[in-house]
Amino acid sequence: VQLQASGGGSVRAGGSLKLSCAARGMILSTFTASRRAWYRQAPGKQRELVAELTSGGMSNYQDSVKGRFTISKDNSKKTVYLQMLSLEPEDTAVYYCNVNVGSRDYWGQGTEVTVSS
């Protein structure tokens, strides 16, 4: 199984980006039963949870991104997305997708987001 993340880039404050993460090699039933999440790691900081989408379909967000970011998924494509609006310089980080199935964690390679003021 390989998670392939894409969609990062450089934008001005107030801009938007949409990140994608495709779970290649994962069977569909496993993907639909998994918890999917996006984390980020800013320079000099620890990795932190940004948003998660539980297997039951509930979404949870870090307080700083509520109302600006939306996590979603397309089961048919085995892909999880992170729509990011009204980006702020504080959102600058490497973003990692994560798929958790029971005791197994899968991580994407990270995609870099840079927001300039």
Secondary structure per residue as TSV (DSSP state, phi and psi in degrees):
chain	resnum	aa	ss	phi	psi
A	1	V	-	360.0	136.1
A	2	Q	E	-136.8	130.8
A	3	L	E	-98.7	123.3
A	4	Q	E	-111.8	109.3
A	5	A	E	-97.0	147.9
A	6	S	E	-155.2	170.7
A	7	G	-	107.4	-6.2
A	8	G	-	-69.8	171.3
A	9	G	E	169.3	-168.9
A	10	S	E	-113.0	129.2
A	11	V	E	-137.8	163.7
A	12	R	E	-84.5	157.1
A	13	A	T	-54.4	136.9
A	14	G	T	94.4	-11.3
A	15	G	-	-80.4	-176.2
A	16	S	-	-138.3	155.6
A	17	L	E	-146.1	154.5
A	18	K	E	-126.5	118.3
A	19	L	E	-92.0	146.2
A	20	S	E	-127.5	150.6
A	21	C	E	-145.1	112.5
A	22	A	E	-100.7	130.4
A	23	A	E	-93.1	95.5
A	24	R	E	-88.0	132.6
A	25	G	T	88.0	1.7
A	26	M	-	-98.8	132.2
A	27	I	-	-72.4	152.3
A	28	L	H	-59.4	-43.0
A	29	S	H	-62.7	-33.6
A	30	T	H	-69.1	-43.7
A	31	F	H	-61.6	-45.6
A	32	T	H	-68.1	-24.1
A	33	A	T	-90.6	-0.2
A	34	S	S	-92.0	164.3
A	35	R	E	-93.1	129.7
A	36	R	E	-115.3	142.1
A	37	A	E	-153.0	160.3
A	38	W	E	-120.0	134.0
A	39	Y	E	-119.6	165.3
A	40	R	E	-143.9	155.0
A	41	Q	E	-136.9	113.2
A	42	A	-	-86.0	157.9
A	43	P	T	-55.0	127.8
A	44	G	T	77.5	6.2
A	45	K	S	-122.5	165.0
A	46	Q	-	-80.3	156.7
A	47	R	-	-66.1	138.3
A	48	E	E	-133.3	151.4
A	49	L	E	-75.3	131.0
A	50	V	E	-101.0	-49.3
A	51	A	E	-157.2	148.5
A	52	E	E	-138.2	152.3
A	53	L	E	-129.1	111.2
A	54	T	-	-74.1	166.8
A	55	S	T	-62.7	-24.9
A	56	G	T	-84.3	-0.9
A	57	G	S	93.9	5.6
A	58	M	-	-86.0	141.5
A	59	S	E	-112.5	142.7
A	60	N	E	-134.3	145.9
A	61	Y	E	-133.4	150.8
A	62	Q	-	-65.3	142.4
A	63	D	G	-54.0	-37.7
A	64	S	G	-69.3	-15.0
A	65	V	G	-113.6	-3.5
A	66	K	T	-58.0	134.0
A	67	G	T	86.2	-12.0
A	68	R	T	-115.0	-34.6
A	69	F	E	-108.8	147.5
A	70	T	E	-135.9	126.1
A	71	I	E	-97.8	138.5
A	72	S	E	-149.7	173.2
A	73	K	E	-147.0	156.4
A	74	D	E	-125.2	101.3
A	75	N	G	-61.5	-37.0
A	76	S	G	-63.2	-27.2
A	77	K	G	-101.4	-2.3
A	78	K	T	50.3	48.5
A	79	T	E	-129.8	138.7
A	80	V	E	-114.8	143.8
A	81	Y	E	-121.9	157.9
A	82	L	E	-135.7	105.0
A	83	Q	E	-84.8	124.5
A	84	M	E	-120.1	118.1
A	85	L	-	-113.8	163.3
A	86	S	S	47.1	49.8
A	87	L	-	-63.4	145.5
A	88	E	-	-121.7	155.8
A	89	P	G	-54.0	-30.7
A	90	E	G	-68.1	-11.7
A	91	D	G	-84.2	-5.6
A	92	T	-	-61.8	123.2
A	93	A	E	-177.6	172.4
A	94	V	E	-93.3	127.5
A	95	Y	E	-102.0	133.6
A	96	Y	E	-121.5	134.0
A	97	C	E	-91.4	152.9
A	98	N	E	-141.4	135.6
A	99	V	E	-124.9	123.4
A	100	N	E	-113.8	126.5
A	101	V	E	-128.1	103.2
A	102	G	T	61.7	-120.1
A	103	S	T	-93.4	3.1
A	104	R	E	-104.4	133.9
A	105	D	E	-115.3	132.8
A	106	Y	E	-118.2	139.1
A	107	W	E	-125.0	141.9
A	108	G	B	-79.2	174.7
A	109	Q	-	-83.1	-8.3
A	110	G	-	93.9	139.2
A	111	T	E	-133.3	133.7
A	112	E	E	-88.9	133.1
A	113	V	E	-120.2	125.2
A	114	T	E	-124.1	124.5
A	115	V	E	-117.9	120.1
A	116	S	E	-101.3	150.6
A	117	S	-	-87.6	360.0
